[in-house]
Amino acid sequence: MRVLRWMVLFMTAALPAFAQPAPSPEVLRDLAPTGKLRAAINYGNSVLAQKGDPNKLDGAPRGVSADLAAELARRLGVAVTYVPYEAAGKVFEGAKAGAWDVGFIAIEPARAQEIIFTAPYVIIEGTYMVPVNSPLNTVDDVDKDGVRMAVGLGSAYDLYLTRTIKHATVLRADAGGGSAMIKKFLDEKLDAAAGVRQQLDAYAKDHPEMRVMSGYFQEIQQAMAMPRIADKPRTAGVVYLAAFVEEMKASGFVAEALKRSGQVADVAPPARK
């Protein structure tokens, strides 16, 4: 693992700014083994992906993850095929099934057995939404006996809260991403909804009976990823994808893609060398 990390950092540092070399046959084999790039798109996180116009012929997804997938495919010289999911947990299951070649999913230790991550390209906050008159005012208030919160099953914040919550009860919406989580929160009259700040803010804006906490319980690091395959380290693809993400951040591509899709999020800093 140390050798691989050193190789990724060395290759990234050695590349001139915005001059990633043409992909080798080994890179193409690792990233597009079927001759096309199968890119997992998670519609459960609206910061990263939005559904395309159903009236258009391709109906292609919009957002920073779709734009990154298209740009990567262009550089590889292959077509891109979008593999849609409604929640991050479903993306993870797709990795285990070998359903996609590259994906866009938050870095989480619980996923590392099945997924190889790049450094993050976007950082977003995980926080809570509560009724406007709730006695819960800060994120620390939520982890108390008797408090019940809704999360999306298999999401980054579900995995994080499962590790860290000591007293509150975590209840999971098993499908539909953030929208299903909010529905569970409302239907079961729970005390808090845990999710991505932007999605919670959008809901609370139209529902004044709700408020979103100013603090956050987690910085969610969204990365590009490859499914891990036993006995196949695919070093060429790992190195190429790591360098691609660093270039997309440094060149302003990620920031522009967020702007085009009307989303606000922090572009992640350069990977540590």
N, C-alpha and C positions, 0 to 999 in steps of 0.2 A: 504493500500500500504506500509506503514512504517513497519507493522508487517511482511508482506511478504518479504520485503527487508532485515529485520533483520534475518528472518529465513534462507534466502539464504546465507547471509554472515556467520551466525553462523554455518550452516552445512558445508560450504566450509572450514572455519577455523578449524573445529573440525576433519576433515578427515586427517589421516596421508598421507604424500606425496605418490602419485601414488598408493593409496589403496582405491579406491572408492568401497563402499560395493555393494554386489550383488543386482540387482534391485528387489524391492518389487512388489507384484501384483498391487499395486496402481501406481507405476512408469510405469509398462508395459501397464496398462490401459490408462495412460495419453499420453505416447509417441508412442505406437504402438497399437491403439485401434482395428485395423483390424487383428492383429496377424502378421503383417509385418510393417517395418519402411518405410514409403513413404517419400523420401527425395527430396525436390525441388532443382534442379541444374540450375543455371543461366549461360548459355553459353555467355551471353552478356558481362560478365566480365572475360576476359581471364586470369587474375591473379588468379582467384579462380577456374575456371573450363575450361577444354578443351574437345572437343569431342573425343571419343575413336576411335580405329581403326575399320572402318566399315568391314574389312575383318575377324575380329575375331567374334566368335559366340555370345559373350555377347555384344560386342560393348560398354562396360561400359565406362562412362566418366572418365576422369583423372583430377587430381588437388587436392588441399587441401580440398575443400568442399566435393568432392566425397570420399576422404580418411577418413575424419572425419565421414561422414555418415556411411561408412562401419565399422569403428571401433565402433561407437555407436551401430549399429545393432548387432555386434559380442558380445558386452557386454550385450545387452538385450536378446541375444539368439534367435533372429528372423532374417528372411531374409530382405535384403534391396531392395527396388524398387526405381529406380531413376525416378523422374518426371521432364522432361526437359523443360526449358523455354529459350527464346532468349533474354529476357530483364528483368531487375529487376521489372519494372512496371507490367509485366505479372506474376511474382512470387507473387507480392502483390495481384493481382486479384485472383490468385489461392488460397491464404490464405482465402479470403472472401468466396470462393466457397467450402472450406473444401477439397481441392484437395491434400493436403500434410500434413504430421505430423510434420516434422522438415524442416527448410529451412536455407538458408545462404543469408543474406540480410543486407544492411547497416542500422544502427540505425538512425532513422529519426522521429521527433515528429509527422509528418503528418501520419506516419504508426502505431503509438502506439495505436490507437483505435482498430486496427484489429490484431496486432501482439504483442506477449510478447518476449522481447529480453533478451539474456544473455549479459554479458559484452563482449566487442569485442575480437576477436582472432587475427585479422590482421588489420593494419591501412595502408591505401594507400592515395595518394594525388590526389586531383582534381585540374587540371590546364588547361591552354589554349594552343592550337596550332594555329599559325597564319602563313600567307605567310612570307617568309624569309625577304622580303623588307617592311613588315608592319611597320607603325609608332607606333604600340602598342608594348611596350617593357616590361611592368610590368603588373601584374594582376590588379593593380589599374587603369591602363590606359584603361582597357576594359569597365568599367562602365561609358560610356560617351554617350551623345545624338548622334544618328546616327549610332552607332556601332550595328551590328547584329551578334548574335552568335547562333550556332547550339548546341542542347543538345539532349540526348535520353529521350524520354517521360517517366516520372515516375521514372527516375533514382534518386539516392541519390543527385547527383549534380544538377539535374533539380529542385528537391524540395528545395534544399538549395538556389540556385540562384533565384528561384521564390520569396523566402522570402527576399533576400538581395539586389538584383539588383535594382537600382533606376532609371537609365537613359537608359542603353542599352536595346535592344530588344532581347528577348529570343524566338527562333524558335525551335520547337520540331519535331524530327523524331519519328514517332509513332510506329515503329516496328524495330526489328533487333539489338537492343542494340547499342554498340559503333560503330560497322561498319556502321550501318544505319546513325548514327549521322555524321560520317566522310563523307559519301556519300552526305548527305544534304549540309554540309559545302562546298563541292566541286561543286556540281551541281548548287547551287544557288549563288556561289561566295560570300559567307558570309565573315565577317571580322575575326571571331574566331570560333574555335571548342572547346567546353568545355567537358572534359572527364577525365578518369583515366590516370594518367601519363604514366604508362607502355604501354598502348595501343597506346597512342599518340606518345611516343618515338619510338615504333616499326614502326609506319607508317612513321614518319619523317626520320628515319634511311635510308629507301629505297626511300625517296622523298626529295632530298636536297633543293627543292624549298619551303619547309616548315621548321619551327622551333618551338620548344616547350619552353615555358617560364620556367625559373629556379625556380620561386616562385610558390606558390599554393594558391588557394582561399579557400580550405577546406581540412581538414583531415577527410577522410571517414572511419568510424569505422564499419568494417564488423563483424557481430555477427551471432551466431546461433539463431534461432527463432522458436516459436510455434504459430500457429493461436490462436487468442483469441476467446473463446467460451462463450457466454453470460450465466451467472449463473453457470459456471463450471470453478472455478479458477485453478484446476489441480495442486495444490501446490506441490505434490510429484514429478511430472514430471518437474516442473519449477526448483525445488531445485536440482534434479539430473542432469539436463542439465547444470545448472550453474556450478556445481562442475566438471562436465565432461570437460567443456571448460577450466576451470582453470588448470586442470591436463594436458590437451593436450598442453597448452602453456608451463607450467613449466617443463614437461618431455622432451621437444624438439620435440614432435610429429609434431606440426604445422610447425616448421622450417624445419624439414626433408621432410615433404610433399611438401612444397614450392620448396625445392631443387630438389626433384625427378621430379617435373613437369617443372623444368627450369625457375621458376618464382622468382622474387626478390621483397620482400615487408617486412615491419616491423612487427614482431610479437608484438601484443599488450602487454602492461605491465599487471601485476596482477590486478585483480579487487580491488577497494578500500574497505577497511574493516572499 
